[in-house]
Amino acid sequence: MASLLSGPARRRLLLRGILAVAAPAGGAGRAVALPGASPTRAAVVTGETYSGRRIVDLVVDSAALGRPARVRLLTPEGWHARRPVHRWPVLLLLPGGDGDHLVWTRDYGIEDLPGLRHTLVVMPEMPLFGFCTDWWNHGAGGPPAVETFHLREVLPLVEKEYGAGTRRVVAGQSQGGFGALSYTARHRGMFRAAASYSGYVHPLLHPRAVRAAMDHLGLDRTALWGDPVRQRAIWEAHDPAYLAHRLAGIPVRLSCGDGRLGPLDPPDTLPDEHVPGLEDPDRPLPGDVLSPTEAIMREEDEALAPLLRAAGARVTTRFHPGTHDPAYWSREFRGSLRMLLPALHT
């Protein structure tokens, strides 16, 4: 399985990615307007489940994705259902390339963190290898329009129906780390801070990695952003390295491993599955790299950090030993809260 995707989820990725997302029986059927969104059909909540421990699971009929889609909310203490009066600050958490939005609570236990007791945490899913992007689709557009789903369907919905305010920060792992920075730059003023954990934050530095992973998954390599030469403008319009000026003044945290065995990797950790074409044959990685994906991410992060600083972003970095694995993302998420949460109140 393509190692550009998230940690142990790689082993289950295709099955989970290709299964249809079915809405539960019943549902609220509430329409929410999408000002400025494309497509413009209203998003509809068709399923709403209260799971205890402040967790609410939604199923949304998404025009942007062309199918029902899931969103998990971690609600703040004192939150009440049915059009809460209070407006809560929002932490948007983006998944990795497998699109699994449940990892934040299922695997990382973020509902136990005291610092999130007064924040509405919004965790939308993403299609397989969705890359937090409205896909180009050879100029035709249309589904999957992931950026539209996250920002123009989910955020307006939680503002209208679930008490979300307009003070927001964003974070993500792997492809979601790219999305956190790209969204913040492309929608200046929408987010007050952004954090990336092993994010693919400079796609034009290694476009072959994106193409190789898409080939490996049987996806159309040019449907995402087109060809990196002929459609370079599309790539640049999403690449945080070319949007650095739009992050001026924004707190940004970058964290990434080096692809080698690290302190949170079991001693018997195996190398990532080989993805043909992922590595550059002219610049082979060192022999002790177990995770080529993480080594590539590290190059992206180290290249981006000085560009952001030069542009005036308030950058902090944590570069460490380790592979492309959720154990590190859970740790780095907790560390990044010291930057993210204060930004919600300044």
VENGI-V208065 format. One record per pair of residues at least 12 apart in sequence whose ideal C-beta (glycine too) atoms are under 7 Angstrom apart, sorted by the first residue. I is the first residue (numbers start at 1). J is the second residue. Records with the same first field share a line. If there is no record, write none. Layout:
BEGIN
I: J  J
END
This chain:
BEGIN
1: 13  14  273
2: 213  216  217  275
3: 272  273  275  291  292  293  324
4: 97  200  209  213  293
5: 96  97  98  174
6: 96  97  98  173  174  326
7: 324  325  326
8: 326
9: 96  98  100
13: 98
16: 98  100
17: 98  99  128
21: 67  68  69  70
22: 68
23: 46  47  59  68
24: 47  49  59
27: 45  46  47  48  59
28: 45  48
29: 44  46
30: 44  45  161
31: 44
32: 156  157  160  161
34: 152  153  156
36: 152
37: 148  152  153
38: 148
39: 63  64
41: 63
43: 60  61  62  63  153  157
44: 60  61
45: 58  60  157
46: 59  61  68
47: 59
53: 111
54: 74  75  111
55: 72  74  105  111
56: 73  75
57: 70  72
58: 70  71  73
60: 153  157
62: 149  153
64: 143  145  148  149  153
65: 127  143  144  145  149
66: 143
69: 125  149
70: 101  125
71: 122  123  124  125  154
72: 101  102  105  123
73: 120  121  122  158  162
74: 105  110  111  116  121
75: 120
76: 88  117  118  119  120
77: 117  118
79: 163
83: 161
84: 162  163
86: 163
87: 163  165
88: 119  120  163  164  165
89: 119  165  167  344
90: 120  122  164  165  167  168
91: 119  121  169  340
92: 122  168  170
93: 121  123  171  172
94: 132  170  172  176  179  180
95: 125  126  176
96: 173  174  175  176
97: 129  174  175
98: 128
99: 125  126  127  128  130
101: 123  124  125
103: 326
104: 123
107: 326
108: 330  333
115: 337  341
119: 344
120: 158  163  164
122: 154  158  164
124: 149  150  154
126: 146
127: 144  146
129: 213  214  217  219
130: 144  146
131: 175  178  224
132: 146  147  150  175  176  178  179  182  183
133: 146  147  224  225  238
134: 146  147  148
135: 223  224
136: 223  224  225  226  231  234
137: 223
138: 222  223
147: 183
151: 183  187
167: 192  344
168: 190  191  192
169: 191  192  193  194  340  343  344
170: 183  184  191  194
171: 194  195  333  336  340
172: 196  199
173: 197  198  329
174: 198  199  200  324
175: 200
177: 196  197  198  199  201
178: 199  200  201
180: 194  195  196  199
181: 194  196  199  201  240  252
182: 238  240
184: 247  250
185: 240  243  246  247
186: 243
188: 246
192: 343  344
193: 250  251  339  340  343
194: 250  252
195: 253  336  339  340
196: 254
197: 255  329  332  333
198: 256  257  294  297  324  328  329
199: 297
200: 297  300
201: 240  254  300  301  304
202: 239  240  241  300  303  304
203: 235  239
204: 228  235  236  239  241
205: 299  300  303
206: 296  300
207: 228
208: 277  280
209: 278  296
212: 275  276  277  278
213: 275  278
215: 277
216: 275  276
225: 238
240: 304
241: 303  304  307
244: 307  308  311  313
245: 311
247: 308  311  313
248: 311  312  313
249: 312  314
250: 313  314
251: 314  339  343
252: 308  313  314  315
253: 316  336  339
254: 301  304  305  315  317
255: 317  318  332
256: 294  297  298  301  319
257: 294  298  320  321  322  323  324  328
258: 294  295  298  321
259: 285  289  290  291  292  294  295  298  323
260: 288  289  290  321
261: 290
262: 320  321  322  323
263: 321
264: 322  325  327  328  331
265: 322  323  325
269: 290  323
271: 290
272: 290  291  292  293
278: 292
279: 292
290: 323
291: 323  324
293: 324
294: 323  324
297: 324
298: 319
305: 317
316: 339
318: 332  335
END
